[in-house]
Amino acid sequence: MIANIIAVFVAVSVGIVLFLPRITANHLWRATVIPLASIIGSGFLVIAPILQMSVGSKALIAITVLVLAAYGIGEAIRFNISHTEPLLLNQKLGGVARFFETLSDPALAFAYIISVTYYLTLFGDFALRAVNIHHEYVSKAITTGVLLIIAWFGSHKGFAFLSKFEGLKLAVIASLIATMAYQNGLLWLHGDWGLHFDDPDIDLHAVRIVMGMLIVIQGFETSRYLGDKYDAGLRIRSMRLAQQLSGAIYIVFIALILYYFNFPLPATGQDTAIVNIAQHIATVLPWMLIALALIAQFDAAVADTQGGGGLIYELTKKRLPIKAAYLIIAGLGIALVWTSNVFEIITYASQAFAFYYALQALVATAVAWNSKHIKYHYLKSLFFFAMAVLAAGVAVFGLPAE
């Protein structure tokens, strides 16, 4: 009973705060929710079972390393917003950096189209599971309808509503974390708090899965392509805030679930594992998490559509309006839904994101190396090169987690 009261109270309280007009109208917050929505997508619900299954008690270390690695790659992209974009605008970008920049955009465009379709396919599946219906074509029809809705809103209304969805999602996440903290506290008071399950053997396959988990916390790069709405300084600050907030959420969430569930999480049905066991935390949580799953996937799809629209706008040298770019993304996504199995090609999307990160880090490497007016530019160049090697390793060796 107390757990249910905590879950509802925290969700309502956080929701009220995030829906205050001064919050939803704040420019920093509106710029932050776009990358934040993509970072905390469907991966939030599947990351705990996969990490615990792969590395057991080392899950907290693994997620911390992943968050720090993503933050390092984010620094490379933030550097490009600050230093590479002006060079591009003034047509002064060097040949090597320009080569990598030219390659990175098509890679990201491909990954965005796949990820939007993937998120909405899961949306259709979760929507049907909520009413105990399993039908492939009905799920595809739902996905198609949502793609059309997103394209219409992007073309006619814009995505100002995104901050409201992010507020709902963060309210449910805060409720989950607060309730889990309460349950962990009870275990500690009764002397039952700790790790009691057997660790799996950590082999090369497990390491490759952890490397692939970098893709789960993908999404911060969307700020790179919002230059038509926000200036460079705001995009840098909002991307950094989105990564810090999402990183804290992921680390705290993994820590709490690791010490609360003293048994390995199920290896099958990973997309619904957290929903299935949430009833042990609070009986109201399963329904809240189903709502979270639907909101998170729709939210991430909208964020990637917005990022993809900005990218296509840049790729076409601003000849194609962003509104038309949304329609192109929706059209290609619908074609993909009805002609392909998204789960078979998600691997390519994961590798495309990692490939894009590697290329962007190489752009930052080249620009920093040649920017003698930047303090410690050689050290920054070496750091960005290390991030490029890391991302390339994920693209080649990482196994996708989503």
N, C-alpha and C positions, 0 to 999 in steps of 0.2 A: 504493500500500500504506500509506504513512504517513498519507495523508488518511483512509483507512478506519479506521486505528487511532485517529486523533484523533476522528473522528466517533463511534465506538463508546465510546471512553473518556469523552468529555465527556458524552454522553447518559446513560451508566450513572452517572457520578459525580454529575451534577446531579439525576438521578432519585432516587438514594439519599438525598441531602441533603433533597430536598423531600418524601420519604416518611417522614422521621423523625417519630416520634409527637409530639415537642414542636413540630414545624412544623405538621403537619396538625391538631393540637389547639389551636393558637394562635388566639385569637379575632380578632386583627387580620388574620391571614392568611386565615382562613375568611371574613371579611367582605370581604377584598380580592379573592379569587378569583371572586366573583360578577360584579362589573363587569369584571374583567380577562378573564374567559372570553368575555364578549360583545364587548369591544373587539378582542381578537385572535381573530376568528372566521375565516370563509372569506375575508375581505378580505385577510388576510395573504398568501395565495398568489397573489392576482390584482393586488395593488397595484403591484408592480414592473413587470410588462409594460405596464399601463395608463399609469403615469406616464412610463415611458421612451418609449412610443409617442406620448404626447401632448406632452411637453415636453423629452424627450431629456436632455441634460446638466443641465438645470435641475430634474431630479427631486428632488435632495437639498434644494434650496431649497423646492420645492413641498411636500415631506413635512414639512419643518420648520415652514413656515407653517401647514399643516393641524394639526399637533400643537399648536402654540401657540394656534391659533384654538379647537380643541376644549378646551384647558385653560382658556381664557378663559370659554367657555360653561360649563365645569365649575365655575368659580368662582361663576357666577350660581346654579347649582343647589345648590352647597354653602352659599351665602348663604341660600338658601331653606330648607335643612335647619335651619340655625342660627337664623334669624330669622322666617321665614314660618310654619313648622310650629307654633311656640308660639302665634302669632296665630290660626292656624286652629283649634287645639285650644281656645283660650279664646274663639273666635268674635269676635275683635277685628280681623280682617283687613279692610282698607278696601275700599270698593266697587269701585274700579278694579282693584286687585290680585286681589280675589275673582273678578271677571269673567274675567280672563285665566287664573287658576288653574282655574276651572270649565271653560273651553274646552280647556285643555291636556290634561286627563286622557283624554277620549275620543279625542283625536288620537293619544296615545301608546298607548292600548289597541288601536286599529286597527293601528298600526305594529307592535306586538308580535305580534299574531296573524299578520300577514303574514310578519314576519321569522322567526318560529319555523317556519312552514311552508316558507319559502324555504330556510332552513338545512338542514332535514331532507330536502327534495327534492334538494338537492345531495348530501347524505349518501347517499341512495339511488343517485344517479348514480355517485358515486365508488366505492361498494361494488361496483356492477356492472362498472365499468371495471377494477377490480382483477382480475377474472376474465374480462375481455374479452367481456362480455355487454351488449348494448344493447337494452333492451326497456322501453317506456314504462310498461306496466301492472305489470310486475314491480317497477320503481322506485317506482311509486305504492304498491304493496302494502308494500314495505319502509318507505317513509315513514309509512304508516298504522300499521304495527306499532310503529315507534319512538315515534310520538306516543302510542300507547296505553301503552307501557312507561313513558314519562316521566310521563304522567298518573297511572299506578298508583303509581310510586315517590313522586311528590309527595304523593299522597293518603295513602299508607300508611307510607312509610319516610322521607320527607323527602329533601333533596338534600345530605346531608352528604358523599356520595361525590364531589361536585363538585371538592373540593380535590385528590383523587387524580387525576382526569382533567387538571386544570390542571398538576399536577406532571409528568405524562407529556408534555403539550404543550410546556411550557417546557423540558423536557429535550431534546426533538427540536430546538426552536428554538435552544437554546444550542449543540447539536451542529452545526447548519447554519451558524451565525454563526462558530463557532470554526474550522470547516473552510474556510469562505470567507476568513477572515482569514489562515489558513495559505497558501492559494492566492494571495491578494493579495500576501503577503510574498514568495513565490517570483517572482511577476511583477516586483516591485520590485527584487529582487536581480538579475534578468536584464535589467533595463532596459526591460521591456515594459509596465510599469504606467502606465496613463493612459487617456484617452478617445480612441478612434480612429474612432467612428462619426459619421456626418453627423447634425446636429441637424434635427429636423422644424421646419417653419414653425409658430410659435406664434400661432394665430389665436383668434378669439372662441370657436370650438367647443372648442379645447383648454382654454381658461380655464374654460369651463363644465364640462368633464369634471373638471378639478382641483377646482372648487368642489363638485361632486357627490361627490368622494372623502372629504369630511368625514363622509359617512354610513358609510364603511368603518371609521372609528375610533369609531363610535357604540357606546354600551353603558355609559358611565359613569353614566348617569342611573338605572340599576337600583338604586343605593344609596339613591336618594330614597324608594324604596318597600319598604325592609326595616326599617321602624321597629318591627315586631312582634318582630324578632329582635335588633336591635342599637340601642344608644342613638345620639343625634345625633353626639356626639363621635367615636365609633368609626366611624360611617358616613362622616363627613367625612374622617377620617384615611385610611381604607381606600380611599375613592374617589380621593383625591389620590395615594396610593401606586400605585393601579392605573393612573392616567393617566401618572404619571412613569415607571413601569416599562415600560408598553406604548409610550409615546412614545420612550423610549431604544431599545427593540427595533426599532421601525419606522425610526428615523433611521439606526441602525447598519446595519441590513439593507439599506436602499436605498443607502447609501454603498458598502458592500462589493460589492453586485451590480452597481452602476453602473460601478465601475472594474475588475471582473473580466470581465464579458461585454462585450467591445469591439465589439459589434454590436447592432443593434436587436432586442429580443425579439419573438417572433412576435405579430402583430396578431390572429391567430385562435387559438381554443382557449386563451384566456387563463386559464381556470380550471385548466388542467393544464400551462401553459407552464413553470412553475418545476420541476414534477416531471419533465418531459421533458428539461430541460437540466441537472438536478442530477447526472446521471451524469458530467458533465464536472468536477464538484467532487470527488465520491467515489462509487464504484460502489454503496455501501450506502445512499446518501442517497435515491434514488428511492423505495425501499420505505419508508424512514422518513418521507418526506414524504407518501406515500399514507396512512400511519397518522396522520400529523399532520392531513391534510385531514379524515379521518373523525372524529378526536377533536375537532378545532377546531369542526366544524359541529355535532356532537352537543353539545359543551360550550356553544357559544353558544346553541343552541336551549334547553338546560336553563336557562341563565342568564336568557334572555328569558322563559321560562315562569315562572321564579321571580319575576322583576320584574313580569311581567304579572299573576300571581296576587295579588301585594301591591297592585297598582294597582286591580284589580277589587274587592279587599277594601275599599279606601278609597272607591271609587266608590259601593259599596253601603252606605256608612256602617257597615261591619263587620257587616252583617246576614248576608252570604253568607260562609261560612267559606272560608279560602284553599284548603283541600283541594278544595272544590267548584269554586273558580275554575280550578284546574288542569284539571279535567274539562271545563269550558266551553271553555277554550283549545284543548284537544285535539279536542273535538267540532267546533268551528268550523274548526280546521286540517284535519281529515279531510274536511269538506265542501268546503273550498277545494281540497284536493289533487285530488279526483275531479270537480270541476266547472269548474276554471279552470286556465289556464296561468300558473303563478306568475311566469314571466319577463315576462309582459305587464303584470302589476300591481305588480312590484317598484318601478317608478317612483313609484307612489302611496305606497308604504311609505316610500321615501326622502324624499319630500316631507313626509310626515306626521311623520317624526323631526325634520326641520329646522323644520317649523311648530311642533312641540312645544318645541324649543329656543328659538325666538323668543318664544313665549308665556311660558315660564319666565323668560327674561331680562327680559321686560316686567314680570312679577310682582316680580322682584328690583329692577327700576328703581323701581317705585311704592313698594315697602316701604322701600328705602334712602332715597328722597327724603323720606319722611315720618318717618324714624327719626332725629330730631335728637340722640339720645343716642349714636349710632354715630359714631365718629371718621371724618372725611372722608366723611360720608354723601352729600354732593352729588357729589363726585368719583366715588364708587362707583356712584351712580345713573347718571351719564353713561357710565361704563364699561359697565355692564350694558345701557344703551340701545344702545351701539355693538355689543355682542354680539347684541342682538335684531335690529338692522339686518343684521348679517352673516348670521345664521341665516335671516332672511327672504329675503335675496338668494339663499342656497343653495336655499331652497324654491321660489323663482320661477324662477331661472335655472340652477341646477345640474343636471347630467345624472348620473344614478345610475351608479356604477362597478361595483356588484355585479350 
